[in-house]
């Protein structure tokens, strides 16, 4: 059975009738201009190198080439064989700290950018798991509900900034509450929460909330971003180092003890982000070690594509159009000789 891989590209065919109308309007305008000069047949005979029907032929060839190339662009293909595969996986929610301390540069280029890179690496390594994204600081917001569309997560992740959450702080307990609402309520397993944060200024309720989540079947892992030595923060308002009420530079430090305590309460693991790929691999190993649930079946079909034939035909027609003479060279030379 034939089908188009990118059927939305066929909308480009709508431009062909518009081009035809413009060409017809140009021919009509040109005919009117010639008629003003005198007898249409005699005037055309006086035009050096004029070939009757040349413009129409070249235009039809161009239109045909565009039509064939658009069909090739949409990739006409035929299914050869289908295979039904059972999908198994778990539900994973990533809670990303977007407080302003995540802009510290003790880990290059900054904590937030490295955290995004980690999530990107995670999505690249995931296969069948459903994934959701929460951003949090003083409050939490669900950016992407559970989905297998990893590209949607990546797309939204690129636009994540501290400005998305006006309330500052690191209220991890609120992120845990948000995750518990986003997970399916009828299951007590197959769920994992990954908290990525520097752990600074965290709330005391985080451990209690994490314990409750673990009792509900959610495994909670934490990833620490930054360094214990910390780094000064940049204040965009003063365009200089941020100062506290005593006029001293504000230093943001990674709070590993807090993140380790949360991971322990959540029956999960703690990782310090140094090498993005290593941490992503470790987390994927932890997730794959969990009991998997059936996520239904997917039918995969092998296709044979024919786009190359259409593209070749289109460029061949373009070549023919290009090789057609623009004028009657013999007649043009004869007229030049007489002149």
N, C-alpha and C positions, 0 to 999 in steps of 0.2 A: 504494500500500500504506500502510495506516494504522499509526502507531506513536506511542508516548509519548516525548517528549523527556526527561522526568524521571520515568522509571518508578518510581524509588525513592520518590517522593512518594505513590504509591498505597498504601504501607503505612499511610498515615493512614486508609484505609478501615476498618482493623481496629477503629477506635474506634466505628464505627456499631453493630455488634452489641452492644458493651458498653453503649452508650447505650440500646438497645432493651431489654436485660435490666434496666437500672436503672429504666426507665420502667414495665416490667411489674411489677417489685417494688414500685414506688410505688403503682401501681393496686391491687395486691393488698393492700398495707398500708392504703390508704384505704378499700377495700371492707370490710375487717375492722373498721375503726374505725366505719364507718357502721352495720354490722350490730349492733354493741354498743349503739347508740342506739335501735334498734328495727327496724321493717320498712324494708328498703332503699329500696323505691319511695316510701313515704310520707316518709321522711327527705329524700330528694332533692328532693321537691316542696316541702319547707319551706325549702330553701336558696335564698336570694334570687338571682334571675337565673340559675339553673342551666340549662345547655343540654346535653342528652344528647349524648355523643360529641365535645363541643367539645375537650377536652384531647387526645384521641386524634388528632383531625384536625390540630390545631396541631402536635402532636409529629411526625406523619407528614410534614407540610410542612417542618418544620425538618430532619428527617432527609434528606428529598429534596434540600433546598437544600444541605446539607453534602456529600452525595454528588456533586451536579453541580459544586459549587465545587472539590472535590478533583480531579475529572476535569479541570477547566479548569486547575487549578494544575499538574498533570502535563503539560499541553499536548499534547493529542491533535493530531497533524499527519499530513499525507500527502506523500510524496515526489513531486515533479513531474518532475524530470529529474536525471540524474547525469552527472558529468564526471570522467574519469580524468586526473590530473595527475602527471607525473613530478617527484619531489622530488630536488633536488641541494643539497649543502651540505658542511660539514666538521665535524670533532669539535673542540670547544672546551672547555678546562678552565680555570676561574678558580681561582687559588690566592690566598686572602685571608689576610693577616697579621692575627692576633688577639692579638699580644703586648700587654702592658699599655701600652707606649708609644703604641699606637694610640688610647688614650684622651686623648691630648694635645689641647688646644683651640686650637692655633695655626691651625687651619682649622675653622670653625664648622659644626655644634655641637661635633664632635670628629672625629678622623681616621677612626675606625671607622664612624661613622654616614655620613660622606660616601662612604666606600668602598662601603657597602651601597647607597647611592643610585645610585652608578655602576653597580653590578651590576644593579640594578633597571632602570635606563635601557637597559643592554645587552640584557636579556631582552626589553624592549618593542620593540627595534629588530630583533631576530633573527627569522628566518622559518623556515628549514628546518634550521639547524645543530643538532647534538646538543650539549648543554651538561652539564658536570659542575662540582661545587663541592668544593674542598679548603680546609680551614682549617689554619693552621699557626702555630706559635711555635717552641718548642724541639723539638716533634715535629709530625708532620703527620697529618691524619685526613681520609679521604674521606667527605664528608657526603652528597653526591648523586652516584651514578654517571652515566655518560653517558645522557642522556634528552632527549626533545623536549617533556617536560612542564615547561614553564617555570614553571608555577604551583607545582610542588613545590619548585623552587629558591627561589622568592620566599618561600614559607611557611617553609622551614627557615632562610632568611637572617634572618628577623625575630628568631629566637632565638639568633643567634650572639653570643657574648660572650667576653672573654678567659678566663673561668672554664672554658671548654670544653677548654682545653689547659693542664693544670697545670704542664707544663714550660715555663719561660719562655726567651726568646731569640728570634732571628730566623734560624732555620736554613732558608734558602731551598733549599739543596741537597737537604734531605729532602723538601721540597715537590715539587721537580723529579723526584726518584726516585718519589714517590707517583704523580705524573702519568704517568710513563712506564709504570707498572704498570697504570694505569687506561685508557690508550689501547689500541686494537686492536694486537695484536702482529704481524699479518700485512700491515701497510701501512707504507710509508716516506714517505707524504705525506698530505695532507688533515687535518693535525693542527696545532693551535695552543694554546699555553699563555699565559695572561695572569696575571702576578704583580702583585698590588696590595699595596704595602708602603711603610713609611717608610725601609726599608733600614738601620735602625739595628742595630748589633751583629750584622751579617750574618756568616756563616761564609765562610772563604776558599775552600772547595770549591765555592761556588755557581757561579762562572764555569766551572770545569772541567766540572761536571755539565751546565751549560747548553750548552756546546760539544758534549758527547756527545749531548745531546738533539737539537741542530740537525743533527748528522750522521745521526741516525736519522729525519730528516724533520719534526721538530717546530719550528715557528716560535715563538719566545718573545718576547712583548711585556711591558714593565714599565710600571707606573703608580706615580708617586711621590705619596705623601700627606703633607702637612705643609709646613713651611717651613724653609729653611736656618738661620733665626734660632732656631727651635725654641720650645718652651714648657715651663714647669715641669709636673711630674706631681703629681697628687693621690694621697695615700696614704689609702685607706679605713680602715686600722687606726688611724692617729693623727688622721684627719679634718683633715689639714692638708697643706701642701706636702711632697712626699717629699724626704728628705735623704740625702746620701751618707755614707760612713764618716767624712768630715771635717766633717760638719754643714752642708754646703753644699747649696742646692737642686739637685735633679737636673733638668737641662734636656735634653729629648729633641729632637734635630734630624733633619731629613730628610737622608739621605745620597744625594744625587742621583748622585754619581760612581759609587757601587756599583751603583745600578739602571741607569745608562746602560751600564756595563760588561757587566752581565748581558744587557741587550737587544742589545748589539753582538755578544756571543758567541752569542746565540740567533738572529741574523740577523733581528731584529725591530726594533721602534721603542720609544722611551721617551716617555712623556707625563707632564707635571706636572699634577696635578688642580687646576684652578681652577674651570672651568666644566664641570659634570657632563655636560651634553648635548653639548658640543663634543668632549670626550674620548671619550664613547661613540660619537659619529658617526665620529670618526677611527678608532677601533678597528674598527667595523663596516666601514668602507671598506677597511681593511687585510685583514680577513677575507674580504670579498667579492672582493678582488683575487687570492685564492689559487685554485689549481685545485680545482674542486669534484668530489665523487664522487656517484654515484647512491645515493640512500637509499631506493629503491623508489618505488612509486606510491601515491597516495592517491585514493580516490574521494570527491569532494565532491558532495553532493546538495542541491538546492534544495527547500525544504519550504514548504508552505502550512499555517499554524497555525490552529487553530479554538478556542483557549482563550477568546477573547473572547465567543464564543457561549455557552459553558458558564457563564462568569462572569455574563453578562447574565441567563441563565435562572435561575441560582442566586439572584441578587439579586431577580429578579422573584418567585420563590417566597417569599423572605423578606418581600417587601413584602405579598404576599397574606396570609401568616401574621400579619403585624403588623396588617393591616386587619380581620381577623376579629374580631368582637366578643368581648370577654372574658366578658361576661354577657348575658343576655336583658334588655335595658334596659327594654323595655315592661313585662315581668312584674315587674321590680324596682320600676318607678314605681307600678304598680298596688298592689303590696304596701305600698309606702310611703304611698300615699294612704289605704289601708284602716287602716293603723296610725295 
